[in-house]
Amino acid sequence: LFGLYQEGLISEEEALRNADSANNVRLKIKFAKEGDDAADARPAGLSLASLEDEGVGSIF
């Protein structure tokens, strides 16, 4: 539905009305309207690091 909306084949209201999760579609549309600046403002994610890599020994 989001792809159809982006291509201009359906309206935002139509996409939301037919979505399994209207909130998810609404957020996708919102972020698409805000452009790449919104993507840059969101957290990049999490990463894992071994404690051994930081010189910390085992706690077990």
C-alpha angles and dihedrals in degrees: 000000000000090000091051089050092050091051090052094242094122134023125249089250092053092049092050093045093054099038123112086217111027090183093058092049091046090053093047090052092046093051091045090053091050090052130205093330089072092051090052091049094055119088113271093224140254131298135195126228129187114243088221089062088060095049095257116136128225117286095206 
